Amino acid sequence: MSVSIRLSRGGAKKRPYYRIVVANSRSPRDGAFIEKIGTYNPLLAKDDAKRVVLDTERAKHWLTVGAQPTDRVARFFDAAGIKERAARNNPNKGVPGEKAKERAEERASKAAEAAEAEAASQEETVDVIAEKLEEATPADQATDEGVSASDPAEGADDATPAEGAEHAKA
């Protein structure tokens, strides 16, 4: 018969309370057990002494007999100094799955397309503004010189000297 040291749940709904028990590995979680060696109350603060209560002598006895603790119970034993627990390392745990990678690539490509579209619209805006400036520049220069933009003949160079003098007097 293989024996395990595990948690057996008690308490009300949403109010868990666990017994640390030695039980046949084939028996149900909350079913028959061989011996109760402690309790675990996850609702208490982590630094509370009553959060995990263990009978260390009985735990050591069952470990020497060959009982296998579950991962959570092994953590309790490690904290109590009963049995050293090897630290686990899973570097791939935080790596996203294939679907998540595909969604991220799609978001990145959509963002790149939006950025390209924004840049293209800004370039078009700059081109339109430049064209308007080029169209408006000769008329603005003519007005600045004192010649109206609507009558270019007044500012023509082939005017007679007498007309030029009249303009100078006026």
GROMACS elastic network, one bead per residue, 0.5 to 0.9 nm:
[ bonds ]
;  ai    aj funct       b0    kb
    1    24     6  0.68605   500
    1    25     6  0.80510   500
    1    26     6  0.88556   500
    2    23     6  0.86725   500
    2    24     6  0.60803   500
    2    25     6  0.58874   500
    2    26     6  0.80995   500
    2    66     6  0.82351   500
    2    67     6  0.71765   500
    2    68     6  0.82897   500
    3    22     6  0.67845   500
    3    23     6  0.56934   500
    3    25     6  0.54135   500
    3    26     6  0.86532   500
    3    62     6  0.87163   500
    3    66     6  0.73323   500
    3    68     6  0.65069   500
    3    69     6  0.88267   500
    4    21     6  0.82116   500
    4    22     6  0.57606   500
    4    23     6  0.56113   500
    4    24     6  0.62445   500
    4    25     6  0.54616   500
    4    62     6  0.89510   500
    4    66     6  0.85494   500
    4    69     6  0.55604   500
    4    70     6  0.72057   500
    5    20     6  0.69174   500
    5    21     6  0.56284   500
    5    23     6  0.64340   500
    5    24     6  0.87847   500
    5    25     6  0.85588   500
    5    37     6  0.89116   500
    5    59     6  0.84960   500
    5    62     6  0.82321   500
    5    63     6  0.87045   500
    5    67     6  0.63385   500
    5    68     6  0.59308   500
    5    70     6  0.63496   500
    5    73     6  0.70394   500
    5    74     6  0.88064   500
    6    19     6  0.82509   500
    6    20     6  0.56894   500
    6    21     6  0.55967   500
    6    22     6  0.65429   500
    6    23     6  0.75017   500
    6    29     6  0.83174   500
    6    68     6  0.85670   500
    6    69     6  0.60676   500
    6    70     6  0.55532   500
    6    71     6  0.85923   500
    6    72     6  0.78814   500
    6    73     6  0.61544   500
    7    18     6  0.58191   500
    7    19     6  0.55934   500
    7    21     6  0.61229   500
    7    22     6  0.87463   500
    7    29     6  0.75404   500
    7    30     6  0.84135   500
    7    39     6  0.84116   500
    7    40     6  0.82184   500
    7    70     6  0.82050   500
    7    72     6  0.81955   500
    7    73     6  0.73192   500
    8    17     6  0.84620   500
    8    18     6  0.53792   500
    8    19     6  0.51430   500
    8    20     6  0.63810   500
    8    21     6  0.66845   500
    8    29     6  0.56785   500
    8    30     6  0.50345   500
    8    31     6  0.79763   500
    8    33     6  0.89671   500
    9    16     6  0.67781   500
    9    17     6  0.59577   500
    9    19     6  0.65161   500
    9    20     6  0.89794   500
    9    29     6  0.75135   500
    9    30     6  0.60827   500
   10    15     6  0.86374   500
   10    16     6  0.61997   500
   10    17     6  0.50377   500
   10    18     6  0.55817   500
   10    19     6  0.73952   500
   10    30     6  0.78169   500
   11    14     6  0.82873   500
   11    15     6  0.57692   500
   11    16     6  0.50209   500
   11    17     6  0.50342   500
   11    18     6  0.77112   500
   12    15     6  0.50832   500
   12    16     6  0.64040   500
   12    17     6  0.81605   500
   13    16     6  0.70555   500
   15    42     6  0.88705   500
   15    43     6  0.74789   500
   16    41     6  0.70803   500
   16    42     6  0.70516   500
   16    43     6  0.74427   500
   17    39     6  0.77561   500
   17    40     6  0.63369   500
   17    41     6  0.50251   500
   17    42     6  0.69557   500
   17    43     6  0.80321   500
   18    38     6  0.87205   500
   18    39     6  0.57337   500
   18    40     6  0.50286   500
   18    41     6  0.62374   500
   18    42     6  0.82413   500
   19    36     6  0.67577   500
   19    37     6  0.77495   500
   19    38     6  0.58949   500
   19    40     6  0.61356   500
   19    41     6  0.86412   500
   20    35     6  0.87742   500
   20    36     6  0.59935   500
   20    37     6  0.56962   500
   20    39     6  0.52799   500
   20    40     6  0.69898   500
   20    53     6  0.88607   500
   20    54     6  0.79619   500
   20    73     6  0.76217   500
   21    33     6  0.64644   500
   21    34     6  0.72737   500
   21    35     6  0.57008   500
   21    37     6  0.56703   500
   21    38     6  0.70065   500
   21    39     6  0.84859   500
   22    25     6  0.89041   500
   22    33     6  0.60102   500
   22    34     6  0.54493   500
   22    35     6  0.52067   500
   22    36     6  0.63324   500
   22    37     6  0.72476   500
   22    59     6  0.88127   500
   22    62     6  0.78427   500
   22    67     6  0.77467   500
   22    69     6  0.88039   500
   23    26     6  0.82846   500
   23    27     6  0.70401   500
   23    29     6  0.88829   500
   23    31     6  0.87774   500
   23    32     6  0.70941   500
   23    34     6  0.51056   500
   23    35     6  0.70966   500
   23    36     6  0.88541   500
   23    67     6  0.89071   500
   24    27     6  0.54713   500
   24    28     6  0.87103   500
   24    32     6  0.82148   500
   24    33     6  0.67866   500
   24    34     6  0.74108   500
   25    28     6  0.80825   500
   25    29     6  0.88882   500
   26    29     6  0.89325   500
   27    30     6  0.83331   500
   27    31     6  0.62198   500
   27    32     6  0.66131   500
   27    33     6  0.77541   500
   28    32     6  0.73394   500
   29    32     6  0.83484   500
   30    33     6  0.83547   500
   33    36     6  0.75010   500
   36    39     6  0.82212   500
   36    55     6  0.89380   500
   37    53     6  0.84880   500
   37    54     6  0.60256   500
   37    55     6  0.53509   500
   37    56     6  0.80129   500
   37    58     6  0.65443   500
   37    59     6  0.66738   500
   38    52     6  0.74043   500
   38    53     6  0.52058   500
   38    55     6  0.59512   500
   38    56     6  0.88305   500
   38    59     6  0.89390   500
   39    50     6  0.85468   500
   39    51     6  0.77821   500
   39    52     6  0.58244   500
   39    53     6  0.52106   500
   39    54     6  0.66912   500
   40    50     6  0.79263   500
   40    51     6  0.55521   500
   40    53     6  0.64945   500
   40    54     6  0.86716   500
   41    44     6  0.60284   500
   41    50     6  0.75577   500
   41    52     6  0.65913   500
   41    53     6  0.88945   500
   42    45     6  0.76546   500
   42    46     6  0.80300   500
   42    51     6  0.64528   500
   42    52     6  0.84155   500
   43    46     6  0.87712   500
   43    51     6  0.78422   500
   44    47     6  0.83224   500
   44    48     6  0.64718   500
   44    50     6  0.76332   500
   44    51     6  0.56180   500
   45    48     6  0.52691   500
   45    49     6  0.88033   500
   45    51     6  0.70776   500
   46    49     6  0.83106   500
   46    51     6  0.68958   500
   47    50     6  0.88592   500
   47    51     6  0.78033   500
   48    51     6  0.55480   500
   48    52     6  0.82958   500
   49    52     6  0.67212   500
   49    53     6  0.75563   500
   50    53     6  0.59282   500
   52    76     6  0.75069   500
   54    57     6  0.87827   500
   54    58     6  0.86736   500
   54    59     6  0.76993   500
   54    76     6  0.86270   500
   54    77     6  0.86303   500
   54    80     6  0.83370   500
   55    58     6  0.56563   500
   55    59     6  0.62651   500
   55    60     6  0.88223   500
   56    60     6  0.60983   500
   56    61     6  0.85296   500
   56    77     6  0.85155   500
   56    80     6  0.80917   500
   56    82     6  0.69844   500
   57    60     6  0.52297   500
   57    61     6  0.62225   500
   57    62     6  0.87965   500
   58    62     6  0.62218   500
   58    63     6  0.85951   500
   59    62     6  0.52631   500
   59    63     6  0.62174   500
   59    64     6  0.87123   500
   59    77     6  0.84093   500
   59    82     6  0.77921   500
   60    63     6  0.50811   500
   60    64     6  0.62104   500
   60    65     6  0.86687   500
   60    82     6  0.67499   500
   60    83     6  0.82643   500
   61    64     6  0.52331   500
   61    65     6  0.63376   500
   61    66     6  0.88629   500
   62    65     6  0.50086   500
   62    66     6  0.63859   500
   62    67     6  0.55136   500
   62    68     6  0.85729   500
   63    66     6  0.51514   500
   63    67     6  0.50767   500
   63    68     6  0.69354   500
   63    69     6  0.80977   500
   63    83     6  0.86415   500
   64    67     6  0.74258   500
   68    74     6  0.88270   500
   69    72     6  0.79380   500
   69    73     6  0.56908   500
   69    74     6  0.55694   500
   69    77     6  0.87938   500
   70    73     6  0.52862   500
   70    74     6  0.59667   500
   70    75     6  0.86559   500
   71    75     6  0.63265   500
   71    76     6  0.88604   500
   71    85     6  0.89455   500
   72    75     6  0.51236   500
   72    76     6  0.65817   500
   72    77     6  0.88495   500
   73    77     6  0.62320   500
   73    78     6  0.85843   500
   74    78     6  0.60852   500
   74    79     6  0.86039   500
   74    83     6  0.73123   500
   74    84     6  0.81335   500
   74    85     6  0.64369   500
   75    78     6  0.50501   500
   75    79     6  0.62256   500
   75    80     6  0.86090   500
   75    83     6  0.88672   500
   75    84     6  0.87498   500
   75    85     6  0.68563   500
   76    79     6  0.51437   500
   76    80     6  0.61854   500
   76    81     6  0.85694   500
   76    82     6  0.86180   500
   77    80     6  0.50210   500
   77    81     6  0.59888   500
   77    82     6  0.50076   500
   77    83     6  0.54713   500
   77    84     6  0.75046   500
   77    85     6  0.80247   500
   78    81     6  0.50187   500
   78    82     6  0.59899   500
   78    83     6  0.52781   500
   78    84     6  0.51950   500
   78    85     6  0.57388   500
   79    82     6  0.77979   500
   79    83     6  0.85929   500
   79    84     6  0.86765   500
   80    83     6  0.80250   500
   81    84     6  0.69732   500
   89    92     6  0.89875   500
   89    93     6  0.89037   500
   90    93     6  0.55434   500
   90    94     6  0.84668   500
   91    94     6  0.69682   500
   91    95     6  0.79186   500
   92    95     6  0.52219   500
   92    96     6  0.85263   500
   93    96     6  0.81828   500
   96    99     6  0.81174   500
   96   100     6  0.58435   500
   96   101     6  0.63989   500
   97   100     6  0.53615   500
   97   101     6  0.62529   500
   97   102     6  0.87704   500
   98   101     6  0.50993   500
   98   102     6  0.62289   500
   98   103     6  0.87149   500
   99   102     6  0.50521   500
   99   103     6  0.62204   500
   99   104     6  0.86070   500
  100   103     6  0.50865   500
  100   104     6  0.61530   500
  100   105     6  0.86361   500
  101   104     6  0.50541   500
  101   105     6  0.61920   500
  101   106     6  0.86458   500
  102   105     6  0.51051   500
  102   106     6  0.62094   500
  102   107     6  0.86594   500
  103   106     6  0.50715   500
  103   107     6  0.61906   500
  103   108     6  0.85914   500
  104   107     6  0.50988   500
  104   108     6  0.61358   500
  104   109     6  0.86372   500
  105   108     6  0.50210   500
  105   109     6  0.61203   500
  105   110     6  0.85691   500
  106   109     6  0.51485   500
  106   110     6  0.61363   500
  106   111     6  0.85232   500
  107   110     6  0.51543   500
  107   111     6  0.60975   500
  107   112     6  0.85943   500
  108   111     6  0.50683   500
  108   112     6  0.61500   500
  108   113     6  0.86402   500
  109   112     6  0.50175   500
  109   113     6  0.61538   500
  109   114     6  0.85658   500
  110   113     6  0.50737   500
  110   114     6  0.61157   500
  110   115     6  0.85582   500
  111   114     6  0.50627   500
  111   115     6  0.61345   500
  111   116     6  0.86232   500
  112   115     6  0.50368   500
  112   116     6  0.61686   500
  112   117     6  0.85833   500
  113   116     6  0.50575   500
  113   117     6  0.61074   500
  113   118     6  0.85287   500
  114   117     6  0.50482   500
  114   118     6  0.60902   500
  114   119     6  0.85752   500
  115   118     6  0.50402   500
  115   119     6  0.61460   500
  115   120     6  0.85826   500
  116   119     6  0.50550   500
  116   120     6  0.60935   500
  116   121     6  0.85865   500
  117   120     6  0.50471   500
  117   121     6  0.61293   500
  117   122     6  0.85547   500
  118   121     6  0.51626   500
  118   122     6  0.61726   500
  118   123     6  0.86371   500
  119   122     6  0.50874   500
  119   123     6  0.62014   500
  119   124     6  0.86726   500
  120   123     6  0.50460   500
  120   124     6  0.62104   500
  120   125     6  0.85981   500
  121   124     6  0.50172   500
  121   125     6  0.61154   500
  121   126     6  0.85903   500
  122   126     6  0.61575   500
  122   127     6  0.85947   500
  123   126     6  0.50548   500
  123   127     6  0.61541   500
  123   128     6  0.86459   500
  124   127     6  0.50119   500
  124   128     6  0.61496   500
  124   129     6  0.85721   500
  125   128     6  0.51503   500
  125   129     6  0.61539   500
  125   130     6  0.85216   500
  126   129     6  0.51446   500
  126   130     6  0.60629   500
  126   131     6  0.86331   500
  127   130     6  0.50381   500
  127   131     6  0.61748   500
  127   132     6  0.86575   500
  128   131     6  0.51382   500
  128   132     6  0.62414   500
  128   133     6  0.86036   500
  129   132     6  0.51185   500
  129   133     6  0.61444   500
  129   134     6  0.86436   500
  130   133     6  0.50426   500
  130   134     6  0.61943   500
  130   135     6  0.86867   500
  131   134     6  0.50671   500
  131   135     6  0.62255   500
  131   136     6  0.85706   500
  132   135     6  0.51003   500
  132   136     6  0.60220   500
  132   137     6  0.84105   500
  133   136     6  0.50780   500
  133   137     6  0.57886   500
  134   137     6  0.52981   500
  134   138     6  0.76125   500
  135   138     6  0.69429   500
  135   139     6  0.79654   500
  136   139     6  0.57476   500
  136   140     6  0.62456   500
  136   141     6  0.88112   500
  137   140     6  0.51458   500
  137   141     6  0.61605   500
  137   142     6  0.87159   500
  138   141     6  0.51790   500
  138   142     6  0.62636   500
  138   143     6  0.87729   500
  138   149     6  0.86702   500
  139   142     6  0.51581   500
  139   143     6  0.63334   500
  139   144     6  0.86892   500
  139   148     6  0.83466   500
  139   149     6  0.55236   500
  139   150     6  0.87789   500
  140   143     6  0.51944   500
  140   144     6  0.62171   500
  140   145     6  0.88364   500
  140   149     6  0.78405   500
  141   144     6  0.50547   500
  141   145     6  0.64544   500
  141   149     6  0.88900   500
  142   145     6  0.53047   500
  142   146     6  0.67914   500
  142   147     6  0.55695   500
  142   148     6  0.65131   500
  142   149     6  0.59514   500
  142   152     6  0.85427   500
  142   155     6  0.85858   500
  143   146     6  0.53224   500
  143   147     6  0.53552   500
  143   148     6  0.53598   500
  143   149     6  0.60580   500
  144   147     6  0.74178   500
  144   148     6  0.87529   500
  145   148     6  0.85428   500
  146   155     6  0.86738   500
  147   150     6  0.86895   500
  147   151     6  0.77311   500
  147   152     6  0.73777   500
  147   154     6  0.69638   500
  147   155     6  0.58301   500
  148   151     6  0.58038   500
  148   152     6  0.69467   500
  148   154     6  0.80425   500
  148   155     6  0.81720   500
  149   152     6  0.61061   500
  151   154     6  0.60491   500
  151   155     6  0.78697   500
  152   155     6  0.56337   500
  152   156     6  0.65671   500
  153   156     6  0.50319   500
  153   157     6  0.86554   500
  153   158     6  0.89634   500
  153   159     6  0.83994   500
  154   157     6  0.87582   500
  154   159     6  0.78634   500
  155   158     6  0.88953   500
  155   159     6  0.80401   500
  156   159     6  0.61108   500
  157   160     6  0.85585   500
  158   161     6  0.89907   500
  159   162     6  0.82804   500
  159   163     6  0.65191   500
  159   164     6  0.68726   500
  160   163     6  0.53999   500
  160   164     6  0.64684   500
  160   165     6  0.88330   500
  161   165     6  0.62008   500
  161   166     6  0.87145   500
  162   165     6  0.50358   500
  162   166     6  0.63299   500
  162   167     6  0.87125   500
  163   166     6  0.50462   500
  163   167     6  0.63126   500
  163   168     6  0.86134   500
  164   167     6  0.51215   500
  164   168     6  0.62050   500
  164   169     6  0.87892   500
  165   169     6  0.62495   500
  165   170     6  0.86514   500
  166   169     6  0.51575   500
  166   170     6  0.62019   500
  167   170     6  0.51679   500
